[in-house]
Amino acid sequence: MIQGVIDCDLHPHVPGVAALLPYMDDYWRHTLVERGIQVLESASYPPNAPSTVRADWRGANGQAPATVDRVQAQALDRWGAAAGILNPLFPVQLPFSRDMSAAMARAVNDWVRAEWLEKDARLRAAILLPNGVEEAVAEIERLAPDHRFVQGLVLCMGEIPLGRREWWPVHAALEKHGLPLAIHAGSAWRHPPTSVGWPSWYVEEYASNSLGFQASLASLLTEGVFGKFPNLKVVLAESGVSWLPSFLWRLTKSWKGVRFEIPWVDRPPAEIIRDHVRLTVRPFDAPEDADTVSRLLDHLRSDEMLLWATDWPHAHFEEDATVPPGLPEGLLPKIMVDNPRATYARLREGGSA
C-alpha cells in the first residue's frame, strides 16, 4: 500500500433540489418550490445508466450514494486515501438563467462544505462554477478563503470555448488564488455534443467527450491563456488519456505551418500542454497489456501528467482494481501522491476553513 495517496475525482451526489433549499436565500427557495422544480438531471449522467453508479455502490433504492459515510466506506477507508477531491456534477450549467445557475452553484458548494467537508478532514472540493463569467468569478472569490476548496470546476462542453477572452477573468481569479481549472466530462447542452449534429445514442455522446476535451485544450492554447496566466494549471477529469498523444502531435504539426497567426504561442504546443495540463486516470481508455500502456506513456513524454482517481461512484472498474492495468508499478507513487501534491498547492499546505 502506497502511503498518502490522493483521490483526485470523487462525485458527491445531490439527492434532489430539496437538499439544496436550506442553502438558498428566501427568493430562490420560494421560486423553486412554487415552480415545482424538484430534480435537475443531465443526460451526460443518466441516473439509471450502469456507468453512472457502480451496481454495488447504489443504495437500496438504486440511487447514487449521497452521504459522506458512503464515500468513507466505499472509497476513502477502503483504499486508504489520505485525501480525496470532491467534484460535484449537479448540473447547474443547464438553466439558461444565469441567476438560477449562480443560485444553484452557491447552494451546491455550501451543501458540499456543510455535508461533506465538515464531516471528514480528508476531503477537499472543487468550486462548482455557474454560467456567466461575473457569477463564476464571484463564486471563486467567495470560496477561495476556505482552503478546503482546491480548484474550480467546469464542463468540457459549455457555451463558449474556454480559452476565449470572455473567460479570462475566471482564469485570472483562479491563478490569483492558486487554484487549477478542472474541466470535467459533460455538456451544458447548448450545442450538439458532436461536430456534425445531434447523436442518437448515449454511447455516441459519451465517446464524443474526448472531442470536447480536445476543443477545450486547443482553445486554451491558441487563445494564449497559458502565456497570459503562466501559473494556471488545468486538470482534465474523466477525459481518458489515449487520445492525447495523437492530438498533441496533430496540434504541434499544424502549428508549425500557421504559427504566424498566433505569435504568442512561442514554443511547440505539446511542450506547453505538458507543462500546464494534468489528467485523471479513470477512465483509462487503453488496452490492458503493459507493452501498449508503456508506448502510450512514452508518447506522453512526461511522468508528471497523470493523477490517480477512482472516479467514485462511476463504474470504471470492478472490486478493488483502482489502478488501471498496465501502469508501471514504479510510476504509481508519482501518479498517486507526487503529481497530485504538485498540482494542488492547497494539498501541500493543509486545508482550513
C-alpha positions in Angstrom: 0.0 0.0 0.0 1.4 3.4 -1.0 1.1 5.9 1.8 -0.5 9.3 1.3 -2.5 8.5 -1.9 -4.8 11.3 -3.2 -8.0 10.5 -5.0 -8.5 13.4 -7.5 -12.0 12.7 -8.7 -14.9 11.8 -6.3 -18.5 12.7 -7.0 -20.9 13.6 -4.2 -24.5 13.1 -5.4 -27.1 15.8 -4.6 -30.2 13.7 -3.8 -32.6 16.4 -5.1 -33.3 20.1 -5.2 -34.8 19.8 -1.7 -31.4 19.1 -0.2 -30.2 22.5 -1.6 -33.1 24.6 -0.3 -31.6 25.2 3.1 -28.5 26.7 1.4 -30.6 29.2 -0.7 -32.0 32.6 0.2 -35.7 33.1 0.6 -36.2 34.2 -3.0 -34.8 31.1 -4.6 -36.3 28.7 -2.0 -39.8 30.1 -2.8 -39.1 30.3 -6.5 -38.0 26.6 -6.8 -40.9 25.4 -4.6 -43.5 27.5 -6.4 -42.3 26.3 -9.8 -42.2 22.7 -8.7 -38.5 22.2 -9.6 -37.7 19.0 -7.6 -34.9 17.5 -9.7 -32.3 18.6 -12.2 -30.6 15.9 -14.2 -28.3 15.9 -17.1 -28.2 13.5 -20.0 -24.5 13.4 -19.5 -25.0 11.2 -16.5 -28.4 9.4 -16.7 -29.2 8.3 -13.1 -30.1 4.7 -14.2 -27.2 4.2 -16.6 -24.9 1.4 -15.4 -21.9 3.6 -15.9 -23.2 6.4 -13.7 -23.1 4.4 -10.5 -21.4 1.1 -9.9 -24.0 -1.5 -9.1 -22.6 -2.4 -5.6 -22.4 1.3 -4.7 -26.1 2.0 -5.3 -28.3 2.3 -2.3 -31.2 0.1 -1.5 -33.4 2.3 -3.7 -31.0 2.1 -6.5 -29.9 5.7 -6.1 -26.4 7.1 -6.1 -24.5 7.5 -2.8 -25.4 10.9 -1.3 -23.8 10.9 2.2 -20.3 11.2 3.5 -20.4 7.8 5.2 -20.7 6.2 1.8 -17.6 7.8 0.4 -15.8 6.9 3.5 -16.7 3.2 3.4 -16.7 2.7 -0.4 -13.6 4.8 -1.3 -11.5 6.6 1.3 -11.3 4.0 4.0 -11.4 1.1 1.6 -8.3 2.2 -0.3 -6.5 4.1 2.4 -6.7 7.6 0.7 -5.1 10.4 2.6 -7.2 12.9 0.8 -10.0 13.0 -1.8 -11.2 15.8 -4.0 -14.9 16.1 -4.5 -16.1 17.2 -7.9 -19.9 17.8 -7.7 -21.6 17.2 -11.0 -25.0 18.6 -10.1 -25.9 20.2 -13.5 -26.0 23.9 -12.5 -25.0 24.7 -16.1 -28.3 23.6 -17.6 -30.5 26.6 -16.7 -30.4 29.3 -19.2 -31.0 31.8 -16.4 -27.6 33.0 -15.2 -29.2 34.0 -11.9 -30.7 30.5 -11.3 -27.4 28.9 -12.3 -25.5 31.0 -9.8 -28.0 30.4 -7.1 -27.8 26.6 -7.6 -24.0 26.7 -7.8 -23.8 28.6 -4.5 -26.2 26.1 -2.9 -24.3 23.1 -4.1 -20.9 24.5 -2.9 -22.4 25.3 0.5 -24.0 21.9 0.7 -20.7 20.2 -0.1 -19.0 22.3 2.6 -21.6 21.6 5.3 -22.4 18.0 4.5 -19.1 16.7 3.3 -16.1 18.8 4.1 -17.2 19.5 7.7 -17.6 15.7 8.3 -14.2 14.4 7.1 -10.9 16.2 7.3 -9.5 14.2 4.4 -12.0 15.7 2.0 -11.3 18.7 -0.4 -13.6 20.0 -3.0 -13.9 21.8 -6.3 -15.8 25.1 -6.6 -18.6 24.3 -8.9 -18.8 27.3 -11.3 -22.1 28.6 -12.7 -22.9 30.0 -16.1 -21.7 33.6 -16.6 -18.2 34.9 -16.1 -19.1 37.5 -13.5 -21.0 34.9 -11.5 -18.2 32.4 -11.7 -15.6 34.9 -10.6 -17.9 35.9 -7.7 -18.1 32.3 -6.6 -14.3 31.9 -6.7 -13.8 35.0 -4.6 -16.5 33.9 -2.1 -15.0 30.4 -1.5 -11.3 30.9 -2.1 -10.6 31.9 1.5 -11.7 28.4 2.5 -8.6 26.4 1.6 -10.5 23.1 1.5 -11.7 24.3 -1.9 -8.8 23.4 -4.2 -9.9 24.1 -7.8 -12.6 25.5 -10.0 -14.9 23.1 -11.9 -16.5 23.5 -15.4 -17.7 21.1 -18.1 -15.7 20.3 -21.3 -18.7 21.2 -23.5 -20.2 24.5 -22.4 -21.5 27.7 -24.1 -18.2 29.1 -25.5 -14.7 27.7 -25.8 -12.8 28.0 -22.5 -9.9 30.0 -23.9 -11.9 32.9 -25.2 -11.1 36.2 -23.7 -14.6 36.4 -22.2 -13.4 33.7 -19.8 -10.1 35.3 -18.9 -11.4 36.9 -15.7 -12.2 33.4 -14.4 -8.6 32.2 -15.3 -7.2 35.3 -13.6 -9.2 34.7 -10.4 -8.1 31.0 -10.3 -4.5 31.9 -10.8 -4.6 34.6 -8.2 -5.7 32.1 -5.6 -3.5 29.2 -6.8 -6.5 27.1 -7.9 -6.3 24.9 -11.0 -9.1 24.9 -13.6 -10.7 21.4 -13.6 -12.5 20.6 -16.8 -14.8 17.6 -16.4 -16.6 15.4 -18.9 -20.1 16.6 -19.5 -22.1 19.0 -21.5 -24.2 22.1 -20.9 -26.3 21.1 -23.9 -26.0 24.5 -25.7 -24.6 22.8 -28.8 -24.6 19.3 -30.2 -22.0 17.2 -28.5 -20.6 16.1 -31.8 -19.3 18.4 -34.5 -21.8 17.1 -37.1 -25.0 17.3 -35.1 -27.1 15.6 -32.5 -26.4 11.9 -31.8 -29.0 9.2 -31.4 -27.5 7.2 -28.6 -25.9 7.7 -25.2 -22.7 5.9 -26.3 -22.2 8.4 -29.0 -22.4 11.3 -26.6 -20.2 9.5 -24.1 -17.4 8.9 -26.6 -17.6 12.4 -28.1 -16.5 13.9 -24.8 -12.9 13.4 -25.9 -13.6 15.8 -28.8 -14.9 18.3 -26.3 -11.6 18.0 -24.3 -9.6 18.4 -27.5 -11.6 21.6 -28.4 -11.0 23.0 -24.8 -7.3 22.4 -24.9 -7.0 23.9 -28.4 -8.9 26.9 -27.3 -6.8 27.5 -24.1 -3.6 27.1 -26.1 -4.4 29.1 -29.2 -6.1 32.0 -27.4 -3.0 32.5 -25.3 -4.3 31.5 -21.9 -1.1 29.7 -20.8 1.0 32.7 -21.8 -1.3 35.2 -20.1 -1.6 33.1 -16.9 1.7 31.2 -16.7 0.9 29.7 -13.3 -2.5 28.3 -14.2 -2.8 24.5 -14.1 -5.6 22.7 -15.9 -6.9 19.3 -14.8 -8.8 17.2 -17.3 -11.1 14.9 -15.2 -12.7 11.8 -16.6 -11.2 12.7 -20.0 -9.4 9.4 -20.8 -5.7 9.5 -21.8 -5.1 7.6 -25.0 -6.4 10.4 -27.3 -3.9 13.0 -26.0 -0.6 12.0 -27.7 -2.0 11.9 -31.2 -3.9 15.2 -30.6 -0.7 16.9 -29.4 1.2 15.6 -32.5 -1.5 16.9 -34.8 -1.8 20.3 -33.0 2.0 20.8 -33.0 2.3 19.8 -36.6 -0.4 22.2 -37.7 1.1 25.0 -35.5 4.4 24.7 -37.4 2.6 25.7 -40.6 0.4 28.5 -39.4 2.0 29.8 -36.2 2.3 33.3 -37.7 -1.3 33.9 -36.7 -0.8 33.1 -33.0 2.7 34.5 -32.3 2.1 34.4 -28.6 2.4 30.6 -28.8 6.2 30.8 -28.9 7.1 27.2 -28.4 5.6 23.8 -29.5 2.1 23.3 -28.2 2.9 19.8 -26.9 5.5 21.4 -24.6 3.1 23.9 -23.3 0.4 21.3 -22.7 2.8 19.1 -20.8 3.7 22.0 -18.5 0.2 23.1 -17.7 -2.2 20.1 -18.1 -2.9 17.1 -15.9 -5.3 14.2 -16.5 -7.0 11.8 -14.1 -6.5 8.1 -14.9 -10.1 7.0 -14.6 -11.4 6.1 -17.1 -8.2 4.8 -18.5 -9.0 4.3 -22.2 -6.2 2.0 -23.2 -5.7 -1.8 -23.7 -4.7 -3.7 -20.6 -1.4 -5.1 -21.8 1.7 -3.4 -20.3 3.5 -3.0 -23.6 0.8 -0.9 -25.2 0.4 1.2 -22.0 4.2 1.7 -21.9 4.2 3.0 -25.5 1.3 5.3 -24.6 3.2 6.7 -21.7 6.3 7.1 -23.9 4.3 9.2 -26.3 3.1 11.5 -23.5 6.8 12.2 -22.8 6.1 13.1 -19.2 5.7 11.3 -16.0 4.1 14.3 -14.3 0.8 14.5 -16.2 -1.3 11.7 -14.7 -3.3 11.9 -11.4 -4.8 8.9 -9.6 -8.6 8.9 -9.3 -11.2 6.3 -8.6 -14.0 8.3 -10.2 -16.3 7.1 -7.4 -19.1 6.2 -7.8 -18.9 5.9 -11.6 -18.4 2.3 -12.9 -15.0 2.2 -14.5 -13.5 -0.8 -12.6 -14.7 -3.7 -10.5 -14.0 -4.6 -6.9 -10.6 -3.1 -5.8 -8.9 -2.7 -9.2 -8.3 1.1 -8.6 -5.0 1.1 -10.6 -5.6 0.7 -14.4 -3.9 -2.4 -15.8 -0.6 -1.9 -17.4 0.6 1.1 -15.5 4.3 0.5 -14.4 4.5 -0.1 -10.6 7.4 2.3 -10.3 5.3 5.1 -11.7 2.5 4.7 -9.1 4.0 6.8 -6.3 4.2 9.8 -8.7 0.6 9.2 -10.0 -0.9 8.6 -6.6 1.0 11.0 -4.4 3.6 13.3 -6.0 1.7 14.5 -9.0 -1.5 15.4 -7.1 0.5 17.3 -4.5 2.5 19.2 -7.2 -0.8 20.1 -8.9 -2.8 21.2 -5.9 -0.8 23.7 -3.8 -3.5 23.6 -1.1 -3.0 19.9 -0.5 0.6 20.7 0.5 -0.4 23.4 2.9 -3.3 21.6 4.5 -6.9 22.7 4.3 -8.6 25.2 6.6 -11.9 26.9 6.6 
